[in-house]
Amino acid sequence: MIALITGASSGIGRDIARYLSKLGYDIIITARNEEKLVNLKQELDQNNTCKTDIILADLSKTEECKRLYRQVKEQYGGIDLLINNAGFGVFGEFTQTSLNKELEMIDTNIKAMHILMKLFLKDMTKKNSGKILNVASIAGFMPGPLMGAYYASKSYIIKISQAIKEELKKSKSKVTISILCPRSSKH
């Protein structure tokens, strides 16, 4: 079994990589921070018998998302599990925050998740097996003053995941989509 984990350099992505490696999954970890990925790979290689590979990618860029997909297809033939976890937030009053930073966040939180889910889901539905976990947040269920764009991006993840899950159910597909909606530890 092979799992691809985006945003694996820290937090939830890192912890999911640790967990899946203990279950015996071969792991492909991706993020922008090479040093953190190398450290995680060393940790996983020491503590488990699974294989861990690193693919550096800046998922705020559409072409990087497509390159990641192509590289995984070419090197591994496909995956069994996609953990769509890459993302970050921008804090501040909407009129004061950086538009460029917010657009980068939207590209990472929404566009990258969408691209990777669509590309890998097509492969999974062809073989009628596979699992996708899209990491959203409890924030996706409410408005978020001072983090409006972030909350909205998490709402997108929830709603599209629910919609695609229904499509798969109607077609009697064995592919599953789940949503993880953690509560922020800062609250």
ROLUMFI-107784 format. One line per field, with one value per residue: residue number from 0; residue in three letters; x, y, z of N, C-alpha, C, O, CB in turn. Coordinates in nm, 3 decimals. Last residue first. Glycine has a CB too. Example, Ala and Ser with C-alpha at 12.3 -4.5 7.8 and 13.67 -1.06 7.14 Angstrom:
BEGIN
nr 1_0
rest ser_ala
n_east 1.285_1.319
n_north -0.225_-0.569
n_up 0.708_0.780
ca_east 1.367_1.230
ca_north -0.106_-0.450
ca_up 0.714_0.780
c_east 1.290_1.320
c_north 0.003_-0.330
c_up 0.787_0.780
o_east 1.341_1.424
o_north 0.114_-0.332
o_up 0.804_0.846
cb_east 1.408_1.131
cb_north -0.060_-0.447
cb_up 0.572_0.905
// end
This chain:
BEGIN
nr 186_185_184_183_182_181_180_179_178_177_176_175_174_173_172_171_170_169_168_167_166_165_164_163_162_161_160_159_158_157_156_155_154_153_152_151_150_149_148_147_146_145_144_143_142_141_140_139_138_137_136_135_134_133_132_131_130_129_128_127_126_125_124_123_122_121_120_119_118_117_116_115_114_113_112_111_110_109_108_107_106_105_104_103_102_101_100_99_98_97_96_95_94_93_92_91_90_89_88_87_86_85_84_83_82_81_80_79_78_77_76_75_74_73_72_71_70_69_68_67_66_65_64_63_62_61_60_59_58_57_56_55_54_53_52_51_50_49_48_47_46_45_44_43_42_41_40_39_38_37_36_35_34_33_32_31_30_29_28_27_26_25_24_23_22_21_20_19_18_17_16_15_14_13_12_11_10_9_8_7_6_5_4_3_2_1_0
rest his_lys_ser_ser_arg_pro_cys_leu_ile_ser_ile_thr_val_lys_ser_lys_ser_lys_lys_leu_glu_glu_lys_ile_ala_gln_ser_ile_lys_ile_ile_tyr_ser_lys_ser_ala_tyr_tyr_ala_gly_met_leu_pro_gly_pro_met_phe_gly_ala_ile_ser_ala_val_asn_leu_ile_lys_gly_ser_asn_lys_lys_thr_met_asp_lys_leu_phe_leu_lys_met_leu_ile_his_met_ala_lys_ile_asn_thr_asp_ile_met_glu_leu_glu_lys_asn_leu_ser_thr_gln_thr_phe_glu_gly_phe_val_gly_phe_gly_ala_asn_asn_ile_leu_leu_asp_ile_gly_gly_tyr_gln_glu_lys_val_gln_arg_tyr_leu_arg_lys_cys_glu_glu_thr_lys_ser_leu_asp_ala_leu_ile_ile_asp_thr_lys_cys_thr_asn_asn_gln_asp_leu_glu_gln_lys_leu_asn_val_leu_lys_glu_glu_asn_arg_ala_thr_ile_ile_ile_asp_tyr_gly_leu_lys_ser_leu_tyr_arg_ala_ile_asp_arg_gly_ile_gly_ser_ser_ala_gly_thr_ile_leu_ala_ile_met
n_east -0.740_-0.526_-0.585_-0.884_-1.021_-1.037_-1.185_-1.137_-1.336_-1.304_-1.402_-1.331_-1.428_-1.615_-1.919_-2.184_-2.263_-2.343_-2.091_-1.972_-2.142_-2.093_-1.826_-1.855_-1.984_-1.797_-1.588_-1.701_-1.739_-1.478_-1.340_-1.489_-1.427_-1.163_-1.193_-1.327_-1.123_-0.944_-1.093_-1.127_-1.005_-1.142_-1.423_-1.547_-1.842_-1.825_-1.718_-1.445_-1.337_-1.277_-1.127_-0.973_-0.812_-0.935_-0.835_-0.927_-0.850_-0.932_-1.073_-1.129_-0.967_-1.098_-1.092_-0.817_-0.785_-0.954_-0.827_-0.597_-0.720_-0.883_-0.700_-0.524_-0.702_-0.797_-0.564_-0.484_-0.705_-0.721_-0.472_-0.315_-0.471_-0.525_-0.262_-0.215_-0.410_-0.303_-0.068_-0.178_-0.314_-0.251_-0.494_-0.676_-0.933_-0.957_-0.735_-0.578_-0.398_-0.413_-0.301_-0.248_-0.178_-0.200_-0.348_-0.474_-0.361_-0.457_-0.377_-0.259_-0.127_0.084_0.331_0.559_0.670_0.449_0.278_0.447_0.481_0.217_0.170_0.370_0.287_0.048_0.156_0.316_0.123_0.001_0.139_0.124_0.289_0.594_0.766_0.976_0.918_1.064_0.965_1.004_0.888_0.869_0.957_1.055_1.243_1.409_1.233_1.123_1.352_1.414_1.179_1.201_1.432_1.338_1.136_1.288_1.439_1.247_0.944_0.718_0.615_0.541_0.612_0.493_0.536_0.391_0.235_0.240_0.158_0.366_0.303_0.075_0.191_0.365_0.183_0.030_0.223_0.264_0.003_-0.030_0.301_0.514_0.550_0.342_0.177_0.043_0.120_0.028_0.087_0.051_0.085
n_north 2.742_2.620_2.391_2.376_2.065_1.895_1.719_1.529_1.337_1.093_0.883_0.572_0.343_0.176_0.308_0.352_0.593_0.705_0.733_0.926_1.144_1.175_1.258_1.500_1.647_1.640_1.779_2.030_2.103_2.099_2.282_2.516_2.558_2.630_2.880_3.020_3.040_3.202_3.436_3.520_3.581_3.783_3.574_3.329_3.123_2.757_2.523_2.534_2.499_2.240_2.165_1.939_1.717_1.439_1.132_0.871_0.548_0.272_0.127_0.109_0.186_0.428_0.562_0.623_0.803_1.010_1.077_1.209_1.443_1.545_1.586_1.771_1.991_2.045_2.108_2.334_2.512_2.538_2.589_2.712_2.923_3.051_3.135_3.308_3.497_3.593_3.710_3.912_4.069_4.084_4.258_4.467_4.393_4.180_4.163_3.837_3.558_3.283_2.937_2.648_2.316_1.973_1.735_1.474_1.172_0.900_0.567_0.428_0.541_0.463_0.413_0.527_0.703_0.805_0.902_1.089_1.266_1.359_1.489_1.685_1.831_1.939_2.102_2.271_2.412_2.566_2.635_2.561_2.347_2.290_1.995_1.712_1.403_1.125_0.809_0.527_0.203_0.045_-0.033_0.221_0.395_0.492_0.603_0.810_0.974_1.034_1.173_1.397_1.516_1.570_1.757_1.967_2.033_2.115_2.240_2.198_1.853_1.506_1.161_0.852_0.538_0.225_0.120_0.012_0.148_0.323_0.493_0.618_0.774_0.946_1.076_1.208_1.390_1.548_1.655_1.800_1.924_1.912_1.819_1.743_1.841_1.525_1.197_0.897_0.554_0.222_-0.118
n_up 2.020_1.910_1.785_1.598_1.523_1.204_1.003_0.723_0.516_0.254_-0.002_-0.161_-0.413_-0.509_-0.642_-0.707_-0.792_-0.552_-0.427_-0.587_-0.534_-0.259_-0.271_-0.398_-0.189_0.019_-0.106_-0.138_0.138_0.253_0.092_0.141_0.410_0.387_0.268_0.468_0.655_0.502_0.470_0.744_0.980_1.097_1.139_0.988_1.007_0.986_0.896_0.875_1.124_1.146_0.832_0.621_0.429_0.273_0.183_-0.026_-0.148_-0.366_-0.660_-0.934_-1.132_-1.192_-0.951_-0.935_-1.146_-1.056_-0.817_-0.901_-1.015_-0.801_-0.591_-0.712_-0.756_-0.492_-0.352_-0.502_-0.457_-0.164_-0.038_-0.245_-0.342_-0.102_-0.041_-0.253_-0.189_0.053_-0.041_-0.206_-0.017_0.323_0.526_0.559_0.514_0.697_0.970_1.009_0.888_0.683_0.688_0.472_0.342_0.260_0.260_0.144_0.112_-0.069_-0.126_-0.324_-0.641_-0.925_-1.031_-0.931_-1.122_-1.268_-1.064_-0.943_-1.159_-1.200_-0.950_-0.959_-1.183_-1.085_-0.884_-1.036_-1.180_-0.972_-0.663_-0.410_-0.371_-0.440_-0.348_-0.332_-0.226_-0.070_0.065_0.261_0.329_0.654_0.894_1.131_1.243_1.043_0.858_1.010_1.046_0.778_0.705_0.872_0.764_0.506_0.568_0.673_0.440_0.250_0.241_0.089_0.051_0.079_0.092_0.053_0.209_0.253_0.557_0.811_1.029_1.058_0.850_0.950_1.161_1.025_0.859_1.051_1.140_0.911_0.885_1.127_1.168_0.872_0.616_0.452_0.251_0.144_0.104_-0.037_0.022_-0.083_0.000
ca_east -0.864_-0.503_-0.532_-0.753_-1.040_-0.986_-1.217_-1.090_-1.295_-1.335_-1.352_-1.391_-1.338_-1.550_-1.774_-2.147_-2.206_-2.444_-2.193_-1.912_-2.127_-2.227_-1.860_-1.790_-2.047_-1.930_-1.568_-1.667_-1.852_-1.588_-1.292_-1.481_-1.565_-1.194_-1.120_-1.396_-1.245_-0.905_-1.053_-1.239_-0.950_-0.996_-1.366_-1.422_-1.768_-1.866_-1.861_-1.522_-1.356_-1.406_-1.119_-1.040_-0.804_-0.914_-0.869_-0.880_-0.907_-0.851_-1.022_-1.235_-0.935_-1.071_-1.221_-0.878_-0.712_-0.977_-0.958_-0.583_-0.629_-0.939_-0.815_-0.476_-0.625_-0.889_-0.649_-0.399_-0.667_-0.832_-0.581_-0.268_-0.411_-0.635_-0.334_-0.127_-0.423_-0.434_-0.059_-0.092_-0.389_-0.189_-0.408_-0.536_-0.884_-0.962_-0.854_-0.584_-0.471_-0.371_-0.397_-0.207_-0.258_-0.128_-0.333_-0.470_-0.390_-0.414_-0.431_-0.380_-0.129_-0.036_0.215_0.491_0.757_0.564_0.230_0.397_0.596_0.288_0.085_0.367_0.416_0.044_0.057_0.379_0.212_-0.074_0.157_0.050_0.155_0.522_0.671_0.957_0.905_1.037_1.025_0.962_0.974_0.812_1.010_0.959_1.142_1.468_1.320_1.038_1.277_1.512_1.216_1.089_1.429_1.453_1.101_1.190_1.506_1.326_1.059_0.821_0.599_0.568_0.584_0.551_0.494_0.501_0.225_0.305_0.062_0.352_0.424_0.062_0.088_0.414_0.292_-0.033_0.171_0.376_0.064_-0.116_0.162_0.483_0.668_0.392_0.194_0.085_0.078_0.087_0.015_0.128_0.000
ca_north 2.794_2.756_2.376_2.438_2.192_1.917_1.856_1.548_1.473_1.133_1.017_0.651_0.451_0.134_0.297_0.229_0.506_0.678_0.646_0.793_1.094_1.136_1.136_1.391_1.631_1.583_1.641_1.952_2.093_2.019_2.144_2.460_2.528_2.504_2.775_2.993_2.966_3.069_3.359_3.489_3.470_3.794_3.709_3.345_3.240_2.883_2.522_2.531_2.637_2.279_2.218_2.068_1.780_1.582_1.208_1.009_0.632_0.384_0.117_0.090_0.056_0.330_0.512_0.534_0.676_0.948_1.014_1.077_1.358_1.512_1.498_1.638_1.930_2.015_1.998_2.215_2.467_2.497_2.524_2.594_2.827_2.993_3.045_3.191_3.422_3.527_3.598_3.808_4.001_4.085_4.145_4.490_4.508_4.153_4.225_3.983_3.621_3.423_3.044_2.743_2.435_2.101_1.808_1.610_1.261_1.040_0.663_0.370_0.536_0.514_0.359_0.429_0.630_0.747_0.802_0.976_1.199_1.285_1.378_1.588_1.761_1.847_1.998_2.184_2.321_2.464_2.652_2.684_2.319_2.408_2.062_1.854_1.480_1.269_0.890_0.667_0.287_0.100_-0.107_0.137_0.335_0.431_0.493_0.699_0.922_0.965_1.049_1.304_1.474_1.480_1.629_1.899_1.992_1.993_2.245_2.287_1.987_1.624_1.285_0.960_0.677_0.300_0.188_-0.060_0.052_0.217_0.413_0.526_0.672_0.859_0.998_1.104_1.289_1.475_1.576_1.686_1.915_1.944_1.866_1.645_1.918_1.663_1.293_1.028_0.675_0.346_0.000
ca_up 2.079_1.962_1.922_1.620_1.592_1.341_1.044_0.860_0.550_0.391_0.031_-0.053_-0.372_-0.385_-0.643_-0.637_-0.895_-0.655_-0.369_-0.579_-0.671_-0.305_-0.197_-0.471_-0.320_0.038_-0.063_-0.258_0.044_0.307_0.104_0.007_0.372_0.453_0.195_0.342_0.690_0.549_0.350_0.656_0.902_1.099_1.143_1.061_0.957_1.047_0.926_0.752_1.077_1.203_0.969_0.627_0.560_0.256_0.303_-0.020_-0.043_-0.321_-0.523_-0.835_-1.071_-1.299_-0.999_-0.836_-1.145_-1.187_-0.813_-0.839_-1.092_-0.932_-0.573_-0.672_-0.865_-0.603_-0.308_-0.496_-0.591_-0.251_0.035_-0.169_-0.436_-0.178_0.049_-0.237_-0.314_0.052_0.054_-0.264_-0.121_0.191_0.494_0.593_0.438_0.554_0.911_1.012_0.998_0.689_0.709_0.576_0.362_0.246_0.385_0.092_0.225_-0.082_-0.030_-0.264_-0.495_-0.861_-1.099_-0.847_-1.031_-1.338_-1.161_-0.864_-1.101_-1.306_-0.997_-0.850_-1.185_-1.199_-0.851_-0.938_-1.252_-1.047_-0.808_-0.443_-0.421_-0.391_-0.436_-0.301_-0.348_-0.064_-0.040_0.261_0.244_0.531_0.779_1.061_1.330_1.164_0.816_0.966_1.160_0.864_0.637_0.888_0.905_0.524_0.504_0.758_0.565_0.229_0.330_0.036_0.107_-0.002_0.164_-0.027_0.221_0.195_0.428_0.703_0.974_1.158_0.839_0.836_1.187_1.133_0.801_0.970_1.232_0.971_0.779_1.095_1.210_1.012_0.688_0.550_0.374_0.116_0.206_-0.066_0.059_-0.097_0.000
c_east -0.880_-0.625_-0.511_-0.711_-0.900_-1.021_-1.168_-1.111_-1.252_-1.282_-1.398_-1.322_-1.408_-1.447_-1.724_-1.997_-2.160_-2.392_-2.297_-2.014_-2.072_-2.222_-1.997_-1.818_-1.988_-1.998_-1.703_-1.645_-1.817_-1.696_-1.405_-1.441_-1.570_-1.338_-1.148_-1.326_-1.320_-1.029_-1.012_-1.202_-1.053_-0.926_-1.216_-1.368_-1.644_-1.794_-1.912_-1.672_-1.441_-1.440_-1.261_-1.020_-0.864_-0.919_-0.833_-0.928_-0.844_-0.927_-0.936_-1.181_-1.034_-1.042_-1.202_-1.011_-0.779_-0.909_-0.992_-0.717_-0.618_-0.849_-0.868_-0.591_-0.584_-0.816_-0.739_-0.480_-0.583_-0.782_-0.690_-0.386_-0.367_-0.583_-0.449_-0.195_-0.334_-0.453_-0.191_-0.081_-0.306_-0.273_-0.360_-0.441_-0.735_-0.905_-0.847_-0.713_-0.466_-0.460_-0.331_-0.312_-0.200_-0.222_-0.268_-0.466_-0.366_-0.457_-0.370_-0.452_-0.259_-0.022_0.083_0.372_0.688_0.646_0.347_0.349_0.553_0.404_0.160_0.285_0.420_0.174_0.052_0.284_0.286_0.019_0.092_0.057_0.069_0.382_0.611_0.859_0.880_1.021_0.979_1.038_0.918_0.918_0.956_1.026_1.050_1.366_1.381_1.121_1.195_1.443_1.314_1.122_1.319_1.456_1.213_1.149_1.409_1.387_1.138_0.952_0.706_0.536_0.623_0.512_0.568_0.451_0.364_0.291_0.120_0.254_0.421_0.185_0.081_0.318_0.347_0.073_0.099_0.324_0.178_-0.053_0.091_0.336_0.641_0.509_0.249_0.093_0.133_0.031_0.096_0.037_0.089
c_north 2.746_2.812_2.513_2.422_2.249_2.056_1.880_1.694_1.474_1.273_1.050_0.786_0.533_0.236_0.250_0.201_0.371_0.584_0.607_0.692_0.951_1.081_1.085_1.258_1.511_1.554_1.571_1.805_2.011_1.996_2.053_2.312_2.465_2.461_2.638_2.882_2.928_2.984_3.217_3.404_3.424_3.677_3.704_3.485_3.260_3.001_2.656_2.535_2.642_2.421_2.242_2.122_1.920_1.648_1.354_1.069_0.771_0.467_0.238_0.060_0.019_0.192_0.412_0.478_0.576_0.812_0.947_1.004_1.218_1.414_1.453_1.540_1.788_1.939_1.951_2.093_2.340_2.435_2.468_2.518_2.699_2.890_2.976_3.087_3.298_3.445_3.522_3.687_3.888_4.005_4.153_4.377_4.534_4.269_4.214_4.035_3.773_3.491_3.181_2.852_2.525_2.219_1.946_1.704_1.403_1.114_0.800_0.469_0.471_0.504_0.410_0.362_0.513_0.658_0.730_0.865_1.076_1.205_1.294_1.466_1.654_1.767_1.893_2.071_2.226_2.365_2.535_2.712_2.444_2.399_2.183_1.915_1.625_1.322_1.034_0.741_0.429_0.181_-0.054_0.065_0.235_0.347_0.420_0.578_0.799_0.901_0.968_1.169_1.373_1.428_1.527_1.765_1.915_1.943_2.114_2.280_2.074_1.751_1.403_1.088_0.764_0.442_0.234_0.001_-0.026_0.109_0.298_0.439_0.569_0.742_0.900_1.016_1.176_1.361_1.490_1.597_1.786_1.913_1.898_1.695_1.833_1.738_1.430_1.126_0.798_0.464_0.124
c_up 2.220_2.032_1.987_1.765_1.615_1.393_1.187_0.895_0.697_0.413_0.171_-0.040_-0.264_-0.337_-0.507_-0.641_-0.838_-0.763_-0.473_-0.526_-0.670_-0.448_-0.240_-0.402_-0.396_-0.096_-0.043_-0.222_-0.080_0.202_0.153_0.012_0.232_0.425_0.257_0.264_0.562_0.579_0.388_0.536_0.799_1.029_1.168_1.058_1.043_0.982_0.980_0.772_0.951_1.159_1.017_0.769_0.550_0.393_0.277_0.112_-0.052_-0.219_-0.493_-0.695_-0.961_-1.241_-1.112_-0.885_-1.052_-1.194_-0.947_-0.833_-1.032_-1.008_-0.709_-0.652_-0.829_-0.715_-0.422_-0.454_-0.589_-0.381_-0.056_-0.109_-0.365_-0.278_-0.025_-0.147_-0.313_-0.076_0.058_-0.173_-0.181_0.090_0.349_0.550_0.461_0.472_0.760_0.953_0.985_0.791_0.707_0.585_0.470_0.265_0.370_0.213_0.175_0.043_-0.056_-0.175_-0.449_-0.710_-1.043_-0.917_-0.961_-1.245_-1.227_-0.958_-1.021_-1.249_-1.100_-0.893_-1.078_-1.210_-0.962_-0.895_-1.157_-1.114_-0.882_-0.593_-0.440_-0.449_-0.365_-0.400_-0.307_-0.206_-0.025_0.152_0.247_0.455_0.647_0.945_1.263_1.240_0.935_0.925_1.121_0.984_0.722_0.823_0.930_0.668_0.522_0.700_0.656_0.360_0.326_0.115_0.043_0.077_0.076_0.046_0.119_0.180_0.382_0.565_0.857_1.112_0.941_0.819_1.073_1.155_0.905_0.905_1.157_1.059_0.830_0.989_1.174_1.042_0.834_0.633_0.487_0.249_0.170_0.035_0.020_-0.062_0.000
o_east -0.979_-0.618_-0.482_-0.792_-0.808_-1.048_-1.249_-1.062_-1.325_-1.196_-1.516_-1.202_-1.527_-1.386_-1.784_-1.953_-2.105_-2.468_-2.336_-2.021_-2.120_-2.291_-2.015_-1.834_-2.062_-2.060_-1.720_-1.681_-1.898_-1.738_-1.424_-1.502_-1.646_-1.367_-1.157_-1.392_-1.372_-1.039_-1.041_-1.272_-1.065_-0.803_-1.170_-1.276_-1.637_-1.696_-2.029_-1.747_-1.504_-1.557_-1.353_-0.908_-0.812_-1.018_-0.716_-1.045_-0.725_-1.049_-0.875_-1.237_-1.025_-1.087_-1.283_-1.041_-0.794_-0.968_-1.052_-0.721_-0.628_-0.897_-0.895_-0.581_-0.607_-0.864_-0.754_-0.466_-0.609_-0.813_-0.745_-0.398_-0.380_-0.642_-0.467_-0.187_-0.373_-0.507_-0.191_-0.083_-0.358_-0.299_-0.420_-0.321_-0.675_-0.836_-0.742_-0.791_-0.361_-0.583_-0.210_-0.402_-0.114_-0.333_-0.282_-0.571_-0.252_-0.575_-0.248_-0.572_-0.355_0.082_-0.020_0.318_0.752_0.688_0.345_0.377_0.616_0.425_0.164_0.328_0.469_0.170_0.053_0.328_0.315_-0.005_0.125_-0.011_-0.047_0.359_0.583_0.867_0.774_1.100_0.871_1.161_0.797_1.021_0.993_1.137_0.972_1.399_1.401_1.084_1.197_1.473_1.298_1.094_1.339_1.480_1.186_1.129_1.445_1.387_1.101_1.058_0.776_0.443_0.725_0.394_0.690_0.336_0.445_0.331_0.058_0.266_0.470_0.175_0.082_0.359_0.372_0.056_0.108_0.376_0.188_-0.056_0.146_0.259_0.735_0.562_0.208_0.024_0.254_-0.091_0.217_-0.075_0.189
o_north 2.779_2.917_2.521_2.437_2.174_2.149_1.885_1.783_1.424_1.322_1.036_0.801_0.561_0.217_0.279_0.086_0.287_0.505_0.490_0.579_0.865_0.984_0.964_1.156_1.430_1.450_1.456_1.716_1.929_1.883_1.943_2.228_2.372_2.342_2.539_2.799_2.817_2.870_3.123_3.308_3.305_3.675_3.627_3.514_3.213_2.982_2.667_2.548_2.744_2.460_2.262_2.124_2.007_1.636_1.388_1.058_0.787_0.458_0.298_-0.022_-0.088_0.091_0.320_0.360_0.459_0.715_0.839_0.881_1.119_1.314_1.335_1.424_1.694_1.836_1.831_1.986_2.248_2.320_2.362_2.397_2.590_2.784_2.856_2.967_3.193_3.335_3.399_3.573_3.779_3.886_4.221_4.399_4.614_4.247_4.238_3.960_3.830_3.483_3.195_2.860_2.484_2.221_2.029_1.748_1.447_1.117_0.815_0.457_0.460_0.463_0.399_0.264_0.411_0.549_0.607_0.747_0.971_1.089_1.171_1.353_1.544_1.648_1.773_1.958_2.113_2.244_2.419_2.801_2.433_2.439_2.178_1.890_1.657_1.289_1.062_0.737_0.448_0.219_-0.102_0.099_0.168_0.242_0.299_0.464_0.698_0.787_0.847_1.064_1.275_1.310_1.410_1.669_1.810_1.823_2.016_2.311_2.029_1.755_1.401_1.119_0.752_0.464_0.277_-0.061_-0.120_-0.007_0.189_0.323_0.448_0.627_0.783_0.895_1.061_1.250_1.372_1.474_1.677_1.880_1.910_1.620_1.847_1.705_1.450_1.137_0.802_0.473_0.132
o_up 2.286_2.095_2.107_1.856_1.649_1.316_1.280_0.826_0.784_0.340_0.204_-0.063_-0.272_-0.232_-0.404_-0.642_-0.909_-0.818_-0.483_-0.574_-0.744_-0.480_-0.257_-0.469_-0.451_-0.115_-0.083_-0.299_-0.122_0.178_0.101_-0.054_0.209_0.417_0.184_0.201_0.551_0.534_0.315_0.505_0.770_1.019_1.252_0.981_1.156_0.910_1.016_0.675_0.923_1.156_0.938_0.820_0.481_0.465_0.260_0.148_-0.080_-0.206_-0.581_-0.622_-0.901_-1.296_-1.127_-0.864_-1.086_-1.241_-0.950_-0.842_-1.104_-1.060_-0.728_-0.692_-0.906_-0.763_-0.444_-0.514_-0.666_-0.411_-0.028_-0.127_-0.421_-0.296_-0.011_-0.172_-0.365_-0.070_0.065_-0.220_-0.204_0.111_0.266_0.540_0.390_0.373_0.701_0.894_0.952_0.783_0.728_0.502_0.547_0.211_0.460_0.261_0.164_0.077_-0.063_-0.151_-0.525_-0.659_-1.110_-0.866_-0.934_-1.284_-1.240_-0.935_-1.029_-1.286_-1.089_-0.873_-1.102_-1.242_-0.935_-0.873_-1.195_-1.106_-0.856_-0.644_-0.480_-0.564_-0.245_-0.520_-0.252_-0.295_0.026_0.148_0.236_0.509_0.541_0.905_1.332_1.294_0.930_0.954_1.189_1.020_0.737_0.881_1.002_0.691_0.550_0.775_0.709_0.387_0.390_0.062_-0.048_0.157_0.007_0.059_0.102_0.142_0.464_0.466_0.807_1.150_0.912_0.779_1.098_1.168_0.874_0.897_1.198_1.053_0.796_1.002_1.188_0.952_0.913_0.715_0.602_0.345_0.165_0.050_0.041_-0.111_0.072
cb_east -0.986_-0.461_-0.399_-0.756_-1.120_-0.834_-1.369_-0.938_-1.410_-1.274_-1.401_-1.382_-1.298_-1.483_-1.710_-2.221_-2.088_-2.491_-2.262_-1.787_-2.036_-2.323_-1.859_-1.637_-2.030_-2.018_-1.485_-1.542_-1.897_-1.649_-1.171_-1.381_-1.651_-1.170_-0.967_-1.405_-1.336_-0.815_-0.938_-1.300_-0.908_-0.949_-1.436_-1.319_-1.858_-1.838_-1.891_-1.488_-1.221_-1.403_-1.035_-1.195_-0.656_-1.021_-0.794_-0.933_-0.885_-0.810_-0.942_-1.327_-0.793_-0.953_-1.308_-0.899_-0.567_-0.925_-1.066_-0.524_-0.491_-0.959_-0.926_-0.393_-0.499_-0.951_-0.734_-0.282_-0.591_-0.922_-0.642_-0.170_-0.291_-0.715_-0.387_0.011_-0.386_-0.546_-0.022_0.046_-0.432_-0.047_-0.483_-0.524_-0.963_-1.106_-0.869_-0.467_-0.413_-0.380_-0.469_-0.066_-0.400_-0.059_-0.253_-0.594_-0.300_-0.474_-0.403_-0.345_-0.114_-0.162_0.218_0.444_0.811_0.652_0.142_0.281_0.674_0.340_-0.046_0.307_0.532_0.018_-0.084_0.423_0.312_-0.163_0.309_0.106_0.086_0.594_0.559_1.092_0.790_1.152_0.988_0.985_0.982_0.689_0.976_0.840_1.060_1.525_1.431_0.949_1.184_1.622_1.279_0.960_1.411_1.586_1.071_1.067_1.562_1.436_1.014_0.770_0.612_0.487_0.660_0.499_0.517_0.549_0.129_0.253_-0.065_0.307_0.550_0.037_-0.049_0.431_0.405_-0.125_0.076_0.465_0.114_-0.253_0.088_0.513_0.723_0.433_0.061_-0.013_0.126_0.059_-0.017_0.186_-0.096
cb_north 2.754_2.849_2.298_2.587_2.175_1.898_1.884_1.506_1.576_1.033_1.127_0.574_0.541_-0.002_0.433_0.111_0.576_0.809_0.715_0.795_1.186_1.256_1.162_1.416_1.758_1.677_1.636_2.009_2.233_2.087_2.135_2.539_2.655_2.515_2.804_3.120_3.050_3.079_3.430_3.616_3.351_3.803_3.793_3.252_3.367_2.881_2.414_2.412_2.702_2.268_2.350_2.056_1.786_1.644_1.153_1.093_0.569_0.471_-0.014_-0.022_0.057_0.376_0.629_0.607_0.697_1.038_1.116_1.091_1.422_1.639_1.568_1.648_2.014_2.145_2.040_2.237_2.577_2.616_2.621_2.636_2.891_3.103_3.121_3.233_3.511_3.630_3.650_3.864_4.099_4.028_4.012_4.511_4.632_4.126_4.373_4.042_3.577_3.494_3.024_2.803_2.397_2.110_1.727_1.641_1.228_1.107_0.617_0.245_0.678_0.438_0.210_0.495_0.724_0.857_0.869_1.021_1.295_1.382_1.432_1.651_1.859_1.924_2.061_2.266_2.400_2.530_2.664_2.804_2.224_2.544_1.964_1.931_1.425_1.345_0.837_0.734_0.231_0.189_-0.254_0.222_0.441_0.539_0.546_0.742_1.031_1.063_1.079_1.363_1.596_1.553_1.650_1.988_2.115_2.018_2.275_2.430_1.986_1.621_1.290_0.958_0.730_0.238_0.309_-0.196_0.123_0.275_0.500_0.605_0.738_0.939_1.091_1.166_1.354_1.570_1.666_1.734_2.028_2.093_1.988_1.520_1.980_1.734_1.250_1.075_0.677_0.361_0.000
cb_up 1.996_1.849_1.920_1.582_1.729_1.344_1.033_0.877_0.525_0.494_-0.073_0.079_-0.494_-0.405_-0.680_-0.697_-0.963_-0.719_-0.249_-0.489_-0.753_-0.298_-0.044_-0.481_-0.403_0.122_0.068_-0.326_0.001_0.432_0.199_-0.080_0.376_0.604_0.197_0.256_0.783_0.674_0.276_0.609_0.994_1.241_1.251_1.007_0.959_1.199_1.024_0.675_1.051_1.360_0.975_0.591_0.612_0.159_0.430_-0.142_0.097_-0.438_-0.503_-0.879_-1.014_-1.386_-1.046_-0.705_-1.104_-1.302_-0.777_-0.698_-1.099_-1.014_-0.492_-0.545_-0.898_-0.659_-0.186_-0.398_-0.663_-0.281_0.132_-0.058_-0.507_-0.252_0.171_-0.178_-0.434_0.066_0.196_-0.292_-0.231_0.198_0.516_0.740_0.475_0.511_0.955_0.938_1.133_0.546_0.840_0.546_0.398_0.108_0.479_-0.002_0.352_-0.211_0.116_-0.185_-0.433_-0.908_-1.093_-0.719_-0.928_-1.397_-1.269_-0.770_-1.012_-1.414_-1.057_-0.721_-1.167_-1.329_-0.830_-0.815_-1.335_-1.152_-0.846_-0.363_-0.329_-0.433_-0.480_-0.304_-0.440_0.012_-0.179_0.399_0.096_0.564_0.792_1.011_1.390_1.256_0.725_0.848_1.219_0.911_0.498_0.828_0.996_0.490_0.354_0.778_0.639_0.126_0.474_0.036_0.266_-0.132_0.300_-0.180_0.364_0.056_0.437_0.699_0.931_1.292_0.859_0.709_1.206_1.263_0.749_0.862_1.333_1.053_0.669_1.049_1.154_1.043_0.620_0.478_0.416_0.016_0.347_-0.214_0.210_-0.241_0.123
// end
